[in-house]
Amino acid sequence: MELEKSLNEYLEKIDTSLNPMTACERVDSVKEIKSEMLELHTRGMSAEQILNRLGNPKELAKAYSGEAVAKSRGFSWRRLSAVIAFYSLAGFGGMFVLPITGLSGIGFMAAGALFPLAGVVKLAAHFMGYEMKEIGIHIGSYSASAIEFLPLSILMGAIVFVLGWLFWKLTLVIVQSMRQTKKKLDCI
């Protein structure tokens, strides 16, 4: 049947575009789209009308990928892979903005966690009789002692970590704004 063939081809394109997502998320997304297709078909829409309503399969896949990213909260490696998958579908606009905000967020959060660690290492080395001049704060002629450096490193780490968290949140806001295509299905 021609209707089923064109709709199945569309679903295959969606599935291929969603390949970077987890298998469970991909299957759920394809099932939801297929369910909407069947609903529209029972309302009397032709395959061509359904496909026109759904639009470009890559754009719809981008919307579903963006929704998968937006659903979960916080940072995780799984979520990072979802952002990367979304980025691969996001097109030209996402090619510049998402890497800057996403990588800045991850980098700042990692640096924020390392600052206090550096303070602890410097203090421990100081108590063991070693001076680590490579680690520290040097402003003009002032150099923070190992004991002064620990609270400063904790404060700096917190500030840098929060900055990274804000960049990560900005990344999620951008992803949410880019997933507007899915609203075509939500309006049915």
C-alpha positions as CSV (number, residue, x, y, z in Angstrom):
1,M,0.0,0.0,0.0
2,E,1.4,3.4,-1.0
3,L,0.3,5.2,2.2
4,E,2.2,2.8,4.4
5,K,5.3,2.8,2.2
6,S,5.7,6.6,2.3
7,L,5.0,6.8,6.0
8,N,7.3,3.9,6.8
9,E,10.1,5.6,4.7
10,Y,9.5,8.8,6.7
11,L,9.7,6.8,10.0
12,E,13.0,5.2,8.8
13,K,14.5,8.6,8.1
14,I,13.4,9.7,11.6
15,D,14.9,6.6,13.1
16,T,18.2,7.1,11.3
17,S,18.4,10.8,12.3
18,L,17.7,9.8,16.0
19,N,20.4,7.1,15.9
20,P,22.7,9.0,18.4
21,M,19.9,8.8,21.1
22,T,19.5,5.8,23.3
23,A,17.6,2.9,21.8
24,C,14.8,3.3,24.3
25,E,14.3,7.1,23.6
26,R,14.6,6.5,19.8
27,V,12.0,3.7,19.9
28,D,9.6,5.8,22.0
29,S,10.0,8.8,19.7
30,V,9.3,6.7,16.6
31,K,6.3,5.1,18.2
32,E,4.9,8.5,19.1
33,I,5.3,9.8,15.6
34,K,3.8,6.6,14.2
35,S,0.8,6.9,16.5
36,E,0.2,10.5,15.4
37,M,0.4,9.4,11.8
38,L,-2.2,6.7,12.4
39,E,-4.4,9.2,14.2
40,L,-4.2,11.7,11.3
41,H,-4.9,8.9,8.8
42,T,-8.0,7.8,10.7
43,R,-9.2,11.4,10.6
44,G,-9.1,11.1,6.8
45,M,-5.7,12.8,6.0
46,S,-3.8,11.4,3.0
47,A,-0.2,10.3,3.4
48,E,0.9,13.4,1.5
49,Q,-1.0,15.7,3.9
50,I,0.4,13.9,6.9
51,L,4.0,14.2,5.6
52,N,3.4,17.8,4.8
53,R,2.1,18.5,8.3
54,L,5.1,16.7,9.9
55,G,7.6,18.5,7.7
56,N,11.2,17.6,7.2
57,P,12.1,14.4,9.0
58,K,15.5,15.8,10.1
59,E,13.8,18.8,11.6
60,L,11.3,16.6,13.5
61,A,14.2,14.4,14.7
62,K,16.0,17.5,15.9
63,A,12.9,18.5,17.9
64,Y,12.6,15.0,19.5
65,S,16.3,15.0,20.2
66,G,16.0,18.4,21.8
67,E,13.1,17.3,23.9
68,A,15.2,14.3,25.2
69,V,17.9,16.7,26.2
70,A,15.4,19.1,27.9
71,K,13.6,16.3,29.9
72,S,16.4,15.4,32.3
73,R,17.8,17.8,34.8
74,G,21.4,18.2,35.9
75,F,24.6,17.1,34.3
76,S,25.4,13.5,33.3
77,W,27.5,11.8,30.7
78,R,24.3,10.4,29.1
79,R,22.8,13.9,28.9
80,L,26.1,15.1,27.3
81,S,25.7,12.5,24.6
82,A,22.1,13.6,24.0
83,V,23.3,17.2,23.6
84,I,26.0,16.0,21.2
85,A,23.3,14.0,19.3
86,F,21.1,17.1,19.2
87,Y,24.0,19.2,18.1
88,S,24.6,16.9,15.1
89,L,21.0,17.6,14.0
90,A,20.9,21.3,15.0
91,G,22.3,22.7,11.8
92,F,24.2,25.9,11.2
93,G,23.0,27.9,14.2
94,G,23.8,25.0,16.5
95,M,27.2,24.6,15.0
96,F,28.6,27.7,16.6
97,V,26.5,28.5,19.7
98,L,26.0,25.0,21.2
99,P,29.7,24.0,21.2
100,I,30.7,27.3,22.9
101,T,28.0,27.2,25.6
102,G,28.2,23.4,26.1
103,L,32.0,23.1,26.2
104,S,32.3,26.2,28.3
105,G,29.9,24.8,30.8
106,I,31.7,21.5,31.1
107,G,35.1,23.2,31.2
108,F,34.2,25.7,33.8
109,M,32.5,23.1,36.0
110,A,35.6,20.8,35.8
111,A,37.9,23.8,36.6
112,G,35.7,24.7,39.5
113,A,36.1,21.3,40.9
114,L,39.9,21.4,40.4
115,F,40.5,24.7,42.1
116,P,39.8,23.4,45.6
117,L,41.8,20.3,44.9
118,A,44.8,22.5,44.0
119,G,44.3,24.3,47.3
120,V,44.4,21.0,49.2
121,V,47.4,19.7,47.4
122,K,49.3,23.0,48.0
123,L,48.4,22.9,51.7
124,A,49.4,19.3,52.1
125,A,52.7,19.9,50.3
126,H,53.3,22.9,52.6
127,F,52.8,20.7,55.7
128,M,55.2,18.1,54.3
129,G,57.8,20.7,53.8
130,Y,57.5,21.3,50.1
131,E,56.6,24.6,48.5
132,M,54.7,24.4,45.2
133,K,55.2,27.7,43.6
134,E,53.5,26.4,40.4
135,I,50.2,26.4,42.2
136,G,49.0,29.6,43.8
137,I,47.8,33.1,43.3
138,H,50.2,35.7,42.3
139,I,49.0,39.3,41.8
140,G,51.8,41.8,41.3
141,S,54.3,41.3,44.2
142,Y,51.7,39.5,46.3
143,S,51.7,35.8,46.5
144,A,49.1,33.9,48.7
145,S,50.6,31.6,51.2
146,A,49.6,27.9,51.2
147,I,47.2,28.6,54.1
148,E,45.7,31.6,52.4
149,F,45.4,29.8,49.1
150,L,43.1,27.1,50.4
151,P,40.0,29.3,51.2
152,L,40.7,31.4,48.1
153,S,40.8,28.3,45.9
154,I,37.5,27.1,47.4
155,L,35.9,30.5,46.7
156,M,37.3,30.7,43.2
157,G,36.3,27.1,42.5
158,A,32.7,27.9,43.6
159,I,32.6,31.0,41.4
160,V,34.0,29.1,38.3
161,F,31.7,26.1,38.9
162,V,28.6,28.4,39.1
163,L,29.7,30.1,35.9
164,G,30.0,26.6,34.2
165,W,26.6,25.7,35.6
166,L,25.1,28.8,34.1
167,F,26.7,28.1,30.7
168,W,25.2,24.6,30.9
169,K,21.8,26.0,31.7
170,L,22.2,28.4,28.7
171,T,22.9,25.4,26.5
172,L,19.7,23.7,27.6
173,V,17.7,26.9,27.0
174,I,19.1,27.0,23.5
175,V,18.3,23.4,22.9
176,Q,14.7,24.0,24.1
177,S,14.3,26.9,21.8
178,M,15.5,24.8,18.9
179,R,13.1,22.0,19.4
180,Q,10.0,24.0,18.5
181,T,9.3,21.8,15.5
182,K,7.8,19.2,17.7
183,K,4.9,21.5,18.5
184,K,3.4,20.5,15.1
185,L,2.5,17.1,16.7
186,D,1.5,18.6,20.0
187,C,-1.2,20.8,18.2
188,I,-3.0,17.7,16.8
